[in-house]
Amino acid sequence: MRSGYVPEVQKIAVLRANRLGDFIFALPALESLHFAYPEAELVLLALPWHARFLHQRPGPVDKVVVVPPCAGVSVKPGEAEDKDRLEQFFQAMRQERFDLACQLHGGGQYSNPFIVGLGARETVGLKAQDAMALDRWIPYHYFQHEILRYLEVVSLVGAAPLCHEPHLAVTEQDIVELEAVLPGQKRPLVVLHPGASDPRRRWPAEKFARVGDTLTASGATVVVTGMEPERRIVEQVTRTMRGESVNLCGRLSLGALAALLSRSCVVVSNDSGPLHLAHAVGARTVGIYWCFNLMNGAPLSRLRHRPLVSWQLNCPICGCDHSHGHCSHSASFVSDIPVEEVIASVQDLMAEYHNPNYDD
C-alpha cells in the first residue's frame, strides 16, 4: 500500500459530515493536513451547521461544501435521498478536480463509495471489513481513540501530527452573541450541561443539581445549557437546585456557546458535543463517561480535564451485557458515578484556576 507525501496537491476534500463532537475529534488531523499541504485549498464536505459555524472562523478549513442528503453519509442509512441532487453534487465535485480526498467519516461502508465518486487523484481513509478499499487506508476498529484514528489516516499522506489536542478559535462575533444573552459576570462561571444525544450517557439531573448547589454556595454563577430538545432535562436541573442558576437552554448560538465555555472556570458535562467543544476552546472540564466512550473520546491530557468513568456494563432494566450485545432500553449507564467525586474534581480544577502560581 502506498504511503507518504502526495506531490503537487492543490486541492484537498475531507469528508466529515456528522455532529459537533465528531468534528472536534477531527480537528488535529485537519491541522496536520493544512500544515503538510500549506498551499492547498482544504474543502470540508459536511453539513449546514458546519458551514454556518466555520464561516469566517480562523482554522485549517478554507471552504465548506454542504453534502445533500446521502444515505449513510449525511443522513442515516435508509433515509430518503434526492438522486438528481446527489448527481449534480458529484458532477460539481468532480469539476473541482481534487488531488486528494480524505475519508475521516467512519468505517467506509457508505462513505468510501462516496469518496471514490469525487474523482480525486488519490484517496485515503478508513476501511471496515465490509467496506471497499481506497488507495490508502487503515483498518477501522471501534476501540481506537477518535483523535488518534484520524491522525493515523492523514499520516498515510505524509501529514505528521502537530498536536493531539483539538483547538478552535473563539471569534469576536461569538463574544458579541454571548454578551447579548449573558452580559459580563463578575463571579466565576461554572457551566453544567446535563444533556446528551444518547440517554444512556446522561448522568441524573438531580445529581447535576446537587453539584450546582455546592457551587452556588461557594460563590459561583451556575449556568445550565442545552439545546431545545433538552429543555425538559435542563429545567429539571434548575427546578431541583435550591440555589439560583441561569437557564440558557435554546438561547445560545453555537458560537455563543463556544464563547461561554471559553469564559468558564469549569464545565461539568455528560459525554456530548458541548463537552468536546469545551476541550477545544480551552475550558477546564469534568466529563461524565461510560467506559467504552472513555476509550474513544475522553481528553488525552489531564492538566485541564478530569474524565470520570462508569464501568456499568449491564443494562439496568434487562441485564443485557453491553460488552457483547445491545438492547433497546435507554436507561443511564453512568448514574452510578458519585456526586462527591464530581464535586471534588470540580473543586480541584477551580482551585487551580484561582491559583496565581498556576502556570496555564
C-alpha positions as CSV (number, residue, x, y, z in Angstrom):
1,M,0.0,0.0,0.0
2,R,1.3,3.5,-0.9
3,S,2.1,6.0,1.9
4,G,4.0,9.2,2.2
5,Y,3.6,12.7,0.8
6,V,1.5,13.2,-2.3
7,P,3.2,15.6,-4.8
8,E,1.5,18.6,-6.5
9,V,-1.6,18.8,-4.2
10,Q,-3.5,21.9,-4.8
11,K,-7.0,20.9,-3.5
12,I,-8.0,18.5,-0.7
13,A,-11.5,17.3,0.1
14,V,-12.2,16.0,3.6
15,L,-15.5,14.2,4.4
16,R,-16.7,14.7,7.9
17,A,-20.5,15.2,7.8
18,N,-21.7,14.5,11.3
19,R,-22.1,16.0,14.7
20,L,-20.3,18.6,16.8
21,G,-18.2,16.2,18.8
22,D,-17.2,14.2,15.7
23,F,-15.9,17.4,14.1
24,I,-13.9,18.4,17.2
25,F,-12.2,15.0,17.1
26,A,-11.0,15.6,13.5
27,L,-9.5,19.0,14.2
28,P,-5.9,17.8,14.9
29,A,-6.0,15.8,11.7
30,L,-7.2,18.8,9.7
31,E,-4.5,20.9,11.3
32,S,-1.9,18.3,10.2
33,L,-3.2,18.3,6.7
34,H,-3.1,22.0,6.5
35,F,0.5,22.1,7.7
36,A,1.6,19.4,5.4
37,Y,0.0,21.0,2.3
38,P,0.0,24.7,3.1
39,E,-0.6,25.8,-0.4
40,A,-3.6,23.5,-1.0
41,E,-7.2,24.5,-0.5
42,L,-8.8,22.4,2.2
43,V,-12.5,21.8,1.5
44,L,-14.7,20.2,4.2
45,L,-17.6,18.2,2.9
46,A,-20.1,18.5,5.7
47,L,-23.5,19.6,7.0
48,P,-25.2,23.0,7.0
49,W,-24.3,23.6,10.6
50,H,-20.6,23.3,9.7
51,A,-21.0,26.0,7.0
52,R,-22.6,28.4,9.4
53,F,-20.2,27.7,12.3
54,L,-17.0,27.8,10.3
55,H,-17.9,30.9,8.2
56,Q,-15.0,33.4,8.7
57,R,-13.7,31.3,11.6
58,P,-9.8,31.0,11.7
59,G,-8.7,27.4,11.2
60,P,-7.5,24.9,8.8
61,V,-10.7,24.7,6.7
62,D,-10.8,27.1,3.7
63,K,-14.3,26.2,2.5
64,V,-17.3,24.1,3.5
65,V,-19.4,22.4,0.9
66,V,-22.7,21.1,2.2
67,V,-23.4,17.4,1.3
68,P,-27.0,16.9,0.2
69,P,-29.0,14.0,1.8
70,C,-26.9,10.9,1.2
71,A,-27.8,7.7,3.0
72,G,-25.2,6.6,5.4
73,V,-23.2,9.8,4.9
74,S,-25.1,12.9,5.6
75,V,-28.3,11.2,6.8
76,K,-28.9,7.8,8.4
77,P,-28.9,4.6,6.2
78,G,-32.3,4.1,4.6
79,E,-33.3,7.8,4.8
80,A,-34.6,9.4,1.6
81,E,-32.2,10.8,-1.0
82,D,-32.7,13.1,-3.9
83,K,-30.9,11.2,-6.6
84,D,-30.9,14.1,-9.1
85,R,-29.4,16.5,-6.4
86,L,-26.8,14.0,-5.5
87,E,-25.7,13.5,-9.1
88,Q,-25.5,17.3,-9.5
89,F,-23.3,17.4,-6.4
90,F,-20.9,14.7,-7.6
91,Q,-20.7,16.4,-11.0
92,A,-19.8,19.7,-9.3
93,M,-17.2,17.9,-7.1
94,R,-15.5,16.2,-10.0
95,Q,-15.2,19.5,-11.6
96,E,-13.3,20.7,-8.6
97,R,-10.5,18.3,-9.6
98,F,-9.4,17.3,-6.1
99,D,-5.9,16.0,-5.9
100,L,-6.6,14.3,-2.6
101,A,-9.8,13.1,-0.9
102,C,-9.8,12.1,2.7
103,Q,-12.4,9.9,4.4
104,L,-12.5,10.9,8.1
105,H,-16.1,9.8,8.5
106,G,-16.2,6.2,9.7
107,G,-15.8,2.6,8.6
108,G,-16.4,3.3,5.0
109,Q,-19.4,1.1,4.0
110,Y,-21.2,4.2,2.7
111,S,-18.5,6.8,2.8
112,N,-15.8,5.1,0.8
113,P,-18.0,4.8,-2.4
114,F,-18.9,8.5,-1.7
115,I,-15.2,9.4,-1.7
116,V,-14.5,7.5,-4.8
117,G,-17.3,9.3,-6.5
118,L,-15.5,12.6,-6.1
119,G,-13.0,11.6,-8.7
120,A,-9.9,12.6,-6.8
121,R,-6.4,11.7,-7.9
122,E,-5.7,10.0,-4.6
123,T,-8.0,8.7,-1.9
124,V,-7.3,7.9,1.8
125,G,-9.4,6.8,4.7
126,L,-10.7,4.1,6.9
127,K,-11.8,0.6,6.0
128,A,-14.1,-1.7,8.0
129,Q,-14.3,-5.4,6.9
130,D,-17.4,-4.7,4.8
131,A,-16.1,-1.6,3.1
132,M,-14.4,-1.1,-0.3
133,A,-10.8,-0.1,-0.2
134,L,-9.4,3.3,-1.0
135,D,-6.0,4.0,-2.5
136,R,-4.6,4.3,1.0
137,W,-6.3,3.1,4.1
138,I,-6.1,1.9,7.7
139,P,-8.4,-0.8,9.2
140,Y,-11.3,0.5,11.2
141,H,-11.7,-1.0,14.6
142,Y,-14.0,0.6,17.2
143,F,-11.6,0.6,20.1
144,Q,-9.2,3.4,19.0
145,H,-9.3,7.0,20.3
146,E,-11.0,9.1,17.6
147,I,-8.4,11.8,17.6
148,L,-5.6,9.3,17.1
149,R,-7.7,7.4,14.5
150,Y,-7.8,10.4,12.1
151,L,-4.3,11.4,12.8
152,E,-3.3,7.9,11.7
153,V,-5.3,8.3,8.5
154,V,-3.7,11.6,7.4
155,S,-0.2,10.2,8.3
156,L,-0.7,7.9,5.3
157,V,-0.3,11.0,3.1
158,G,2.6,12.5,4.9
159,A,0.8,14.7,7.4
160,A,2.7,14.3,10.7
161,P,0.8,15.1,13.9
162,L,1.3,18.7,15.2
163,C,-0.7,18.2,18.4
164,H,-3.0,15.7,20.0
165,E,-5.4,18.2,21.4
166,P,-8.2,20.0,19.4
167,H,-8.1,23.8,19.2
168,L,-10.9,26.0,18.0
169,A,-10.8,29.8,17.8
170,V,-13.4,31.9,19.5
171,T,-14.3,35.0,17.4
172,E,-15.3,38.5,18.3
173,Q,-18.7,37.7,16.8
174,D,-19.1,34.7,19.2
175,I,-18.4,37.1,22.2
176,V,-20.9,39.7,20.9
177,E,-23.6,37.0,20.6
178,L,-22.9,35.8,24.1
179,E,-22.9,39.3,25.6
180,A,-26.4,39.8,24.1
181,V,-27.7,36.9,26.2
182,L,-25.4,36.9,29.2
183,P,-23.6,40.2,29.9
184,G,-20.2,40.1,31.7
185,Q,-20.2,38.3,35.0
186,K,-18.1,39.3,38.0
187,R,-18.4,35.9,39.8
188,P,-16.7,32.7,38.5
189,L,-18.8,30.9,35.8
190,V,-19.4,27.2,36.0
191,V,-21.3,25.6,33.1
192,L,-23.5,22.5,33.6
193,H,-24.5,20.6,30.5
194,P,-26.9,17.7,31.6
195,G,-28.0,16.6,28.1
196,A,-26.5,14.1,25.6
197,S,-27.8,12.7,22.4
198,D,-27.8,9.1,23.8
199,P,-29.9,8.9,27.1
200,R,-27.6,6.1,28.2
201,R,-24.8,8.7,28.6
202,R,-26.8,11.1,30.8
203,W,-25.9,11.5,34.4
204,P,-29.1,12.0,36.5
205,A,-30.5,15.6,36.5
206,E,-30.8,15.6,40.3
207,K,-27.1,14.9,40.6
208,F,-26.3,17.8,38.4
209,A,-28.5,19.9,40.7
210,R,-26.5,18.8,43.8
211,V,-23.3,19.8,42.1
212,G,-24.9,23.1,41.1
213,D,-26.0,23.9,44.7
214,T,-22.5,23.2,46.0
215,L,-21.0,25.6,43.5
216,T,-23.5,28.4,44.1
217,A,-22.9,28.1,47.8
218,S,-19.2,28.7,47.1
219,G,-19.9,31.9,45.2
220,A,-20.0,30.7,41.6
221,T,-22.6,31.6,39.0
222,V,-24.0,28.4,37.6
223,V,-25.2,28.4,34.0
224,V,-27.1,25.4,32.7
225,T,-27.0,24.8,28.9
226,G,-28.8,22.6,26.4
227,M,-30.5,22.6,23.0
228,E,-34.2,23.0,22.7
229,P,-34.9,19.2,22.7
230,E,-33.1,19.0,26.0
231,R,-35.3,21.6,27.7
232,R,-37.0,19.1,30.0
233,I,-33.7,17.9,31.3
234,V,-32.3,21.4,31.8
235,E,-35.4,22.6,33.6
236,Q,-35.3,19.5,35.8
237,V,-31.8,20.6,36.9
238,T,-32.8,24.2,37.5
239,R,-36.0,23.3,39.4
240,T,-34.3,20.8,41.6
241,M,-31.5,23.2,42.6
242,R,-32.1,25.2,45.8
243,G,-29.8,28.0,44.8
244,E,-30.1,30.3,41.8
245,S,-29.0,29.3,38.3
246,V,-29.1,30.7,34.8
247,N,-31.0,28.7,32.3
248,L,-29.7,29.2,28.8
249,C,-31.4,26.3,27.1
250,G,-32.1,27.1,23.5
251,R,-30.8,30.7,23.8
252,L,-27.3,30.3,22.5
253,S,-25.9,30.0,19.0
254,L,-23.1,27.5,18.7
255,G,-20.6,30.4,18.5
256,A,-22.0,32.0,21.7
257,L,-21.8,28.6,23.4
258,A,-18.1,28.4,22.4
259,A,-17.6,31.9,23.9
260,L,-19.4,30.9,27.1
261,L,-17.4,27.7,27.5
262,S,-14.1,29.6,27.0
263,R,-15.0,32.1,29.7
264,S,-16.0,29.4,32.3
265,C,-13.7,28.3,35.1
266,V,-15.1,24.7,34.8
267,V,-17.5,22.9,32.6
268,V,-19.4,19.8,34.0
269,S,-20.9,17.8,31.2
270,N,-22.0,14.4,30.0
271,D,-20.1,13.0,27.1
272,S,-21.5,15.3,24.4
273,G,-20.7,17.7,21.7
274,P,-20.6,20.7,24.1
275,L,-18.1,18.9,26.3
276,H,-15.8,18.3,23.3
277,L,-16.3,21.9,22.2
278,A,-15.2,23.0,25.7
279,H,-12.0,21.0,25.3
280,A,-11.3,22.7,22.0
281,V,-11.8,26.3,23.3
282,G,-9.5,25.8,26.3
283,A,-12.0,25.2,29.1
284,R,-11.4,23.1,32.1
285,T,-13.8,20.1,32.2
286,V,-15.2,17.4,34.4
287,G,-16.7,14.9,31.9
288,I,-19.1,12.0,32.7
289,Y,-18.2,9.0,30.6
290,W,-19.3,5.4,30.0
291,C,-16.3,3.2,29.9
292,F,-16.4,2.3,26.2
293,N,-16.8,6.0,25.3
294,L,-14.0,6.9,27.6
295,M,-11.6,4.8,25.5
296,N,-12.7,6.5,22.3
297,G,-13.4,10.1,23.2
298,A,-12.0,11.3,26.5
299,P,-9.4,14.1,26.5
300,L,-5.9,12.8,26.2
301,S,-4.4,15.2,28.8
302,R,-5.2,15.8,32.5
303,L,-3.9,19.3,33.1
304,R,-7.3,20.8,32.5
305,H,-9.5,17.7,32.3
306,R,-10.9,15.2,34.8
307,P,-12.9,12.5,33.0
308,L,-14.9,10.4,35.4
309,V,-16.0,6.9,34.3
310,S,-18.7,4.4,35.0
311,W,-17.9,0.7,34.4
312,Q,-21.5,-0.3,34.3
313,L,-21.8,-3.0,31.5
314,N,-25.3,-4.5,32.2
315,C,-28.5,-2.7,31.3
316,P,-30.2,-1.6,34.5
317,I,-33.6,-2.8,33.0
318,C,-33.0,-6.1,31.3
319,G,-29.4,-7.0,32.4
320,C,-28.1,-7.3,28.8
321,D,-24.3,-7.2,28.8
322,H,-23.3,-4.4,26.5
323,S,-19.8,-5.6,26.2
324,H,-21.1,-8.3,24.0
325,G,-24.5,-7.1,22.8
326,H,-27.2,-4.4,22.8
327,C,-30.7,-3.9,23.9
328,S,-33.3,-1.3,23.1
329,H,-33.6,0.3,26.6
330,S,-32.4,3.8,27.2
331,A,-31.6,3.8,31.0
332,S,-28.5,5.6,32.1
333,F,-25.2,3.6,32.2
334,V,-23.4,6.4,34.1
335,S,-25.8,7.1,37.0
336,D,-23.5,5.3,39.5
337,I,-20.8,8.0,39.3
338,P,-20.8,9.6,42.8
339,V,-21.8,13.2,43.2
340,E,-18.9,13.6,45.7
341,E,-16.4,12.5,43.1
342,V,-17.7,15.1,40.6
343,I,-17.7,17.9,43.2
344,A,-14.1,17.0,44.3
345,S,-12.9,17.1,40.7
346,V,-14.6,20.5,40.1
347,Q,-13.2,22.0,43.3
348,D,-9.7,20.7,42.3
349,L,-9.9,22.5,38.9
350,M,-11.4,25.6,40.4
351,A,-8.5,25.8,42.9
352,E,-6.0,25.6,40.1
353,Y,-8.0,28.3,38.2
354,H,-7.7,30.7,41.1
355,N,-4.1,29.8,42.0
356,P,-1.8,32.8,40.9
357,N,1.2,30.5,40.7
358,Y,-0.6,28.1,38.4
359,D,1.1,28.0,35.0
360,D,-1.7,27.9,32.5
